[in-house]
Amino acid sequence: MNQLVTEEDQEEMHHQLLEQKAYHHLEIYDLVLLQEIYHLELLQVLLEELLQVPLEELLQVLLV
């Protein structure tokens, strides 16, 4: 059976392809956001640790 691809079929396939690309970009964006959240959590832990160090010790380290 030989079927011709209509213009409507082509538009539908194009729409589906664009939709797949959009979902792919959203998945990548989600991964990037998760990575940024992880980095912020690491930074928070480092800052909390840094706040435990007396200011005088910090200044000594920075001035060396």
Biopython code that builds the backbone (N, CA, C, O; Angstrom):
import numpy as np
from Bio.PDB.StructureBuilder import StructureBuilder

atoms = [
    (1, "MET", "N", (0.840, -1.175, 0.000)),
    (1, "MET", "CA", (0.000, 0.000, 0.000)),
    (1, "MET", "C", (0.890, 1.244, 0.000)),
    (1, "MET", "O", (1.744, 1.412, 0.870)),
    (2, "ASN", "N", (0.681, 2.079, -0.953)),
    (2, "ASN", "CA", (1.503, 3.271, -1.116)),
    (2, "ASN", "C", (0.681, 4.489, -0.706)),
    (2, "ASN", "O", (-0.343, 4.799, -1.315)),
    (3, "GLN", "N", (1.151, 5.173, 0.339)),
    (3, "GLN", "CA", (0.422, 6.359, 0.796)),
    (3, "GLN", "C", (1.284, 7.593, 0.599)),
    (3, "GLN", "O", (2.498, 7.567, 0.799)),
    (4, "LEU", "N", (0.643, 8.643, 0.211)),
    (4, "LEU", "CA", (1.344, 9.914, 0.068)),
    (4, "LEU", "C", (1.279, 10.662, 1.392)),
    (4, "LEU", "O", (0.270, 10.632, 2.097)),
    (5, "VAL", "N", (2.367, 11.326, 1.708)),
    (5, "VAL", "CA", (2.390, 12.150, 2.913)),
    (5, "VAL", "C", (1.799, 13.501, 2.551)),
    (5, "VAL", "O", (2.307, 14.215, 1.687)),
    (6, "THR", "N", (0.731, 13.826, 3.222)),
    (6, "THR", "CA", (0.064, 15.090, 2.922)),
    (6, "THR", "C", (0.782, 16.236, 3.634)),
    (6, "THR", "O", (1.612, 16.022, 4.517)),
    (7, "GLU", "N", (0.447, 17.423, 3.234)),
    (7, "GLU", "CA", (1.016, 18.614, 3.879)),
    (7, "GLU", "C", (0.607, 18.646, 5.351)),
    (7, "GLU", "O", (1.377, 19.067, 6.214)),
    (8, "GLU", "N", (-0.608, 18.198, 5.618)),
    (8, "GLU", "CA", (-1.099, 18.147, 6.994)),
    (8, "GLU", "C", (-0.265, 17.165, 7.824)),
    (8, "GLU", "O", (0.072, 17.435, 8.977)),
    (9, "ASP", "N", (0.060, 16.021, 7.211)),
    (9, "ASP", "CA", (0.908, 15.038, 7.891)),
    (9, "ASP", "C", (2.293, 15.618, 8.177)),
    (9, "ASP", "O", (2.849, 15.415, 9.256)),
    (10, "GLN", "N", (2.838, 16.334, 7.210)),
    (10, "GLN", "CA", (4.157, 16.947, 7.389)),
    (10, "GLN", "C", (4.121, 17.971, 8.518)),
    (10, "GLN", "O", (5.044, 18.040, 9.329)),
    (11, "GLU", "N", (3.063, 18.757, 8.568)),
    (11, "GLU", "CA", (2.940, 19.760, 9.633)),
    (11, "GLU", "C", (2.831, 19.081, 10.994)),
    (11, "GLU", "O", (3.413, 19.544, 11.976)),
    (12, "GLU", "N", (2.081, 17.982, 11.045)),
    (12, "GLU", "CA", (1.934, 17.249, 12.305)),
    (12, "GLU", "C", (3.273, 16.656, 12.744)),
    (12, "GLU", "O", (3.621, 16.713, 13.923)),
    (13, "MET", "N", (4.018, 16.092, 11.805)),
    (13, "MET", "CA", (5.336, 15.534, 12.133)),
    (13, "MET", "C", (6.285, 16.639, 12.597)),
    (13, "MET", "O", (7.058, 16.446, 13.536)),
    (14, "HIS", "N", (6.223, 17.783, 11.944)),
    (14, "HIS", "CA", (7.061, 18.917, 12.334)),
    (14, "HIS", "C", (6.688, 19.376, 13.744)),
    (14, "HIS", "O", (7.563, 19.665, 14.560)),
    (15, "HIS", "N", (5.402, 19.440, 14.021)),
    (15, "HIS", "CA", (4.923, 19.842, 15.347)),
    (15, "HIS", "C", (5.415, 18.849, 16.408)),
    (15, "HIS", "O", (5.855, 19.255, 17.483)),
    (16, "GLN", "N", (5.340, 17.557, 16.105)),
    (16, "GLN", "CA", (5.803, 16.542, 17.051)),
    (16, "GLN", "C", (7.302, 16.655, 17.297)),
    (16, "GLN", "O", (7.765, 16.497, 18.426)),
    (17, "LEU", "N", (8.051, 16.927, 16.243)),
    (17, "LEU", "CA", (9.497, 17.093, 16.386)),
    (17, "LEU", "C", (9.822, 18.298, 17.271)),
    (17, "LEU", "O", (10.685, 18.222, 18.145)),
    (18, "LEU", "N", (9.123, 19.404, 17.035)),
    (18, "LEU", "CA", (9.337, 20.596, 17.863)),
    (18, "LEU", "C", (8.985, 20.314, 19.320)),
    (18, "LEU", "O", (9.669, 20.778, 20.232)),
    (19, "GLU", "N", (7.927, 19.560, 19.530)),
    (19, "GLU", "CA", (7.509, 19.212, 20.885)),
    (19, "GLU", "C", (8.568, 18.344, 21.566)),
    (19, "GLU", "O", (8.879, 18.549, 22.739)),
    (20, "GLN", "N", (9.117, 17.381, 20.834)),
    (20, "GLN", "CA", (10.177, 16.533, 21.384)),
    (20, "GLN", "C", (11.409, 17.360, 21.740)),
    (20, "GLN", "O", (12.023, 17.154, 22.787)),
    (21, "LYS", "N", (11.762, 18.288, 20.870)),
    (21, "LYS", "CA", (12.912, 19.159, 21.146)),
    (21, "LYS", "C", (12.655, 20.001, 22.396)),
    (21, "LYS", "O", (13.548, 20.179, 23.226)),
    (22, "ALA", "N", (11.439, 20.513, 22.525)),
    (22, "ALA", "CA", (11.097, 21.335, 23.689)),
    (22, "ALA", "C", (11.230, 20.521, 24.972)),
    (22, "ALA", "O", (11.800, 21.001, 25.952)),
    (23, "TYR", "N", (10.711, 19.295, 24.977)),
    (23, "TYR", "CA", (10.836, 18.444, 26.159)),
    (23, "TYR", "C", (12.303, 18.140, 26.460)),
    (23, "TYR", "O", (12.712, 18.117, 27.621)),
    (24, "HIS", "N", (13.079, 17.912, 25.426)),
    (24, "HIS", "CA", (14.506, 17.645, 25.609)),
    (24, "HIS", "C", (15.194, 18.847, 26.260)),
    (24, "HIS", "O", (15.996, 18.686, 27.180)),
    (25, "HIS", "N", (14.879, 20.044, 25.782)),
    (25, "HIS", "CA", (15.470, 21.256, 26.363)),
    (25, "HIS", "C", (15.026, 21.437, 27.810)),
    (25, "HIS", "O", (15.815, 21.872, 28.649)),
    (26, "LEU", "N", (13.775, 21.110, 28.109)),
    (26, "LEU", "CA", (13.298, 21.208, 29.491)),
    (26, "LEU", "C", (14.024, 20.215, 30.393)),
    (26, "LEU", "O", (14.349, 20.536, 31.536)),
    (27, "GLU", "N", (14.279, 19.018, 29.889)),
    (27, "GLU", "CA", (15.020, 18.033, 30.677)),
    (27, "GLU", "C", (16.431, 18.534, 30.971)),
    (27, "GLU", "O", (16.923, 18.389, 32.090)),
    (28, "ILE", "N", (17.074, 19.115, 29.980)),
    (28, "ILE", "CA", (18.422, 19.667, 30.186)),
    (28, "ILE", "C", (18.365, 20.812, 31.194)),
    (28, "ILE", "O", (19.211, 20.903, 32.085)),
    (29, "TYR", "N", (17.368, 21.683, 31.052)),
    (29, "TYR", "CA", (17.211, 22.810, 31.974)),
    (29, "TYR", "C", (17.008, 22.303, 33.402)),
    (29, "TYR", "O", (17.570, 22.860, 34.345)),
    (30, "ASP", "N", (16.203, 21.244, 33.565)),
    (30, "ASP", "CA", (15.992, 20.655, 34.888)),
    (30, "ASP", "C", (17.308, 20.162, 35.483)),
    (30, "ASP", "O", (17.576, 20.370, 36.666)),
    (31, "LEU", "N", (18.128, 19.507, 34.658)),
    (31, "LEU", "CA", (19.413, 19.007, 35.147)),
    (31, "LEU", "C", (20.336, 20.146, 35.557)),
    (31, "LEU", "O", (21.037, 20.055, 36.564)),
    (32, "VAL", "N", (20.333, 21.211, 34.778)),
    (32, "VAL", "CA", (21.165, 22.376, 35.108)),
    (32, "VAL", "C", (20.691, 23.002, 36.420)),
    (32, "VAL", "O", (21.505, 23.384, 37.261)),
    (33, "LEU", "N", (19.372, 23.105, 36.592)),
    (33, "LEU", "CA", (18.845, 23.661, 37.842)),
    (33, "LEU", "C", (19.211, 22.782, 39.037)),
    (33, "LEU", "O", (19.574, 23.296, 40.095)),
    (34, "LEU", "N", (19.120, 21.474, 38.876)),
    (34, "LEU", "CA", (19.508, 20.571, 39.960)),
    (34, "LEU", "C", (20.979, 20.745, 40.310)),
    (34, "LEU", "O", (21.350, 20.718, 41.483)),
    (35, "GLN", "N", (21.810, 20.922, 39.302)),
    (35, "GLN", "CA", (23.236, 21.139, 39.540)),
    (35, "GLN", "C", (23.457, 22.456, 40.288)),
    (35, "GLN", "O", (24.277, 22.518, 41.204)),
    (36, "GLU", "N", (22.737, 23.493, 39.906)),
    (36, "GLU", "CA", (22.880, 24.786, 40.585)),
    (36, "GLU", "C", (22.408, 24.701, 42.037)),
    (36, "GLU", "O", (23.021, 25.291, 42.927)),
    (37, "ILE", "N", (21.324, 23.970, 42.274)),
    (37, "ILE", "CA", (20.841, 23.780, 43.645)),
    (37, "ILE", "C", (21.909, 23.067, 44.472)),
    (37, "ILE", "O", (22.177, 23.442, 45.613)),
    (38, "TYR", "N", (22.514, 22.037, 43.885)),
    (38, "TYR", "CA", (23.582, 21.309, 44.570)),
    (38, "TYR", "C", (24.741, 22.250, 44.912)),
    (38, "TYR", "O", (25.264, 22.208, 46.025)),
    (39, "HIS", "N", (25.141, 23.092, 43.966)),
    (39, "HIS", "CA", (26.231, 24.039, 44.220)),
    (39, "HIS", "C", (25.862, 25.023, 45.326)),
    (39, "HIS", "O", (26.692, 25.352, 46.174)),
    (40, "LEU", "N", (24.617, 25.489, 45.316)),
    (40, "LEU", "CA", (24.183, 26.414, 46.365)),
    (40, "LEU", "C", (24.168, 25.738, 47.733)),
    (40, "LEU", "O", (24.516, 26.353, 48.741)),
    (41, "GLU", "N", (23.766, 24.476, 47.760)),
    (41, "GLU", "CA", (23.777, 23.746, 49.029)),
    (41, "GLU", "C", (25.204, 23.563, 49.537)),
    (41, "GLU", "O", (25.463, 23.681, 50.735)),
    (42, "LEU", "N", (26.128, 23.277, 48.623)),
    (42, "LEU", "CA", (27.537, 23.174, 49.017)),
    (42, "LEU", "C", (28.051, 24.502, 49.562)),
    (42, "LEU", "O", (28.741, 24.546, 50.580)),
    (43, "LEU", "N", (27.706, 25.566, 48.877)),
    (43, "LEU", "CA", (28.123, 26.893, 49.318)),
    (43, "LEU", "C", (27.550, 27.212, 50.696)),
    (43, "LEU", "O", (28.231, 27.793, 51.541)),
    (44, "GLN", "N", (26.308, 26.830, 50.913)),
    (44, "GLN", "CA", (25.681, 27.057, 52.213)),
    (44, "GLN", "C", (26.439, 26.316, 53.315)),
    (44, "GLN", "O", (26.695, 26.876, 54.381)),
    (45, "VAL", "N", (26.794, 25.066, 53.057)),
    (45, "VAL", "CA", (27.544, 24.286, 54.045)),
    (45, "VAL", "C", (28.898, 24.938, 54.316)),
    (45, "VAL", "O", (29.318, 25.054, 55.467)),
    (46, "LEU", "N", (29.577, 25.360, 53.255)),
    (46, "LEU", "CA", (30.878, 26.009, 53.438)),
    (46, "LEU", "C", (30.751, 27.300, 54.245)),
    (46, "LEU", "O", (31.571, 27.576, 55.121)),
    (47, "LEU", "N", (29.731, 28.077, 53.945)),
    (47, "LEU", "CA", (29.537, 29.329, 54.683)),
    (47, "LEU", "C", (29.196, 29.070, 56.148)),
    (47, "LEU", "O", (29.657, 29.785, 57.037)),
    (48, "GLU", "N", (28.391, 28.048, 56.389)),
    (48, "GLU", "CA", (28.064, 27.710, 57.778)),
    (48, "GLU", "C", (29.318, 27.290, 58.540)),
    (48, "GLU", "O", (29.496, 27.648, 59.705)),
    (49, "GLU", "N", (30.183, 26.529, 57.873)),
    (49, "GLU", "CA", (31.441, 26.130, 58.502)),
    (49, "GLU", "C", (32.332, 27.346, 58.739)),
    (49, "GLU", "O", (32.976, 27.466, 59.782)),
    (50, "LEU", "N", (32.358, 28.224, 57.779)),
    (50, "LEU", "CA", (33.179, 29.423, 57.893)),
    (50, "LEU", "C", (32.712, 30.308, 59.051)),
    (50, "LEU", "O", (33.525, 30.941, 59.723)),
    (51, "LEU", "N", (31.420, 30.346, 59.273)),
    (51, "LEU", "CA", (30.884, 31.156, 60.368)),
    (51, "LEU", "C", (31.274, 30.604, 61.741)),
    (51, "LEU", "O", (31.190, 31.310, 62.746)),
    (52, "GLN", "N", (31.694, 29.355, 61.775)),
    (52, "GLN", "CA", (32.113, 28.754, 63.041)),
    (52, "GLN", "C", (33.539, 29.158, 63.423)),
    (52, "GLN", "O", (33.950, 29.014, 64.574)),
    (53, "VAL", "N", (34.274, 29.660, 62.452)),
    (53, "VAL", "CA", (35.665, 30.046, 62.698)),
    (53, "VAL", "C", (35.680, 31.470, 63.252)),
    (53, "VAL", "O", (35.052, 32.369, 62.693)),
    (54, "PRO", "N", (36.395, 31.663, 64.346)),
    (54, "PRO", "CA", (36.482, 33.020, 64.907)),
    (54, "PRO", "C", (37.080, 34.005, 63.893)),
    (54, "PRO", "O", (37.940, 33.647, 63.088)),
    (55, "LEU", "N", (36.614, 35.222, 63.953)),
    (55, "LEU", "CA", (37.032, 36.254, 63.009)),
    (55, "LEU", "C", (38.548, 36.467, 63.033)),
    (55, "LEU", "O", (39.163, 36.675, 61.987)),
    (56, "GLU", "N", (39.135, 36.416, 64.203)),
    (56, "GLU", "CA", (40.587, 36.627, 64.314)),
    (56, "GLU", "C", (41.363, 35.567, 63.529)),
    (56, "GLU", "O", (42.360, 35.880, 62.877)),
    (57, "GLU", "N", (40.906, 34.316, 63.592)),
    (57, "GLU", "CA", (41.576, 33.249, 62.839)),
    (57, "GLU", "C", (41.425, 33.469, 61.335)),
    (57, "GLU", "O", (42.368, 33.256, 60.573)),
    (58, "LEU", "N", (40.253, 33.890, 60.921)),
    (58, "LEU", "CA", (40.029, 34.160, 59.500)),
    (58, "LEU", "C", (40.949, 35.262, 59.003)),
    (58, "LEU", "O", (41.540, 35.154, 57.929)),
    (59, "LEU", "N", (41.065, 36.317, 59.788)),
    (59, "LEU", "CA", (41.930, 37.429, 59.396)),
    (59, "LEU", "C", (43.387, 36.992, 59.309)),
    (59, "LEU", "O", (44.111, 37.419, 58.409)),
    (60, "GLN", "N", (43.815, 36.153, 60.227)),
    (60, "GLN", "CA", (45.199, 35.662, 60.192)),
    (60, "GLN", "C", (45.461, 34.877, 58.915)),
    (60, "GLN", "O", (46.512, 35.024, 58.291)),
    (61, "VAL", "N", (44.510, 34.050, 58.535)),
    (61, "VAL", "CA", (44.668, 33.249, 57.316)),
    (61, "VAL", "C", (44.674, 34.154, 56.090)),
    (61, "VAL", "O", (45.472, 33.957, 55.173)),
    (62, "LEU", "N", (43.798, 35.132, 56.073)),
    (62, "LEU", "CA", (43.699, 36.019, 54.916)),
    (62, "LEU", "C", (44.908, 36.938, 54.783)),
    (62, "LEU", "O", (45.283, 37.310, 53.672)),
    (63, "LEU", "N", (45.510, 37.300, 55.886)),
    (63, "LEU", "CA", (46.632, 38.231, 55.852)),
    (63, "LEU", "C", (47.969, 37.547, 55.592)),
    (63, "LEU", "O", (48.981, 38.225, 55.414)),
    (64, "VAL", "N", (47.993, 36.240, 55.569)),
    (64, "VAL", "CA", (49.252, 35.508, 55.337)),
    (64, "VAL", "C", (49.597, 35.472, 53.876)),
    (64, "VAL", "O", (50.619, 34.900, 53.497)),
]
sb = StructureBuilder()
sb.init_structure("model")
sb.init_model(0)
sb.init_chain("A")
sb.init_seg("    ")
for serial, (resi, resn, name, xyz) in enumerate(atoms, 1):
    if name == "N":
        sb.init_residue(resn, " ", resi, " ")
    sb.init_atom(name, np.array(xyz, "f"), 0.0, 1.0, " ", f" {name:<3s}", serial, name[0])
structure = sb.get_structure()
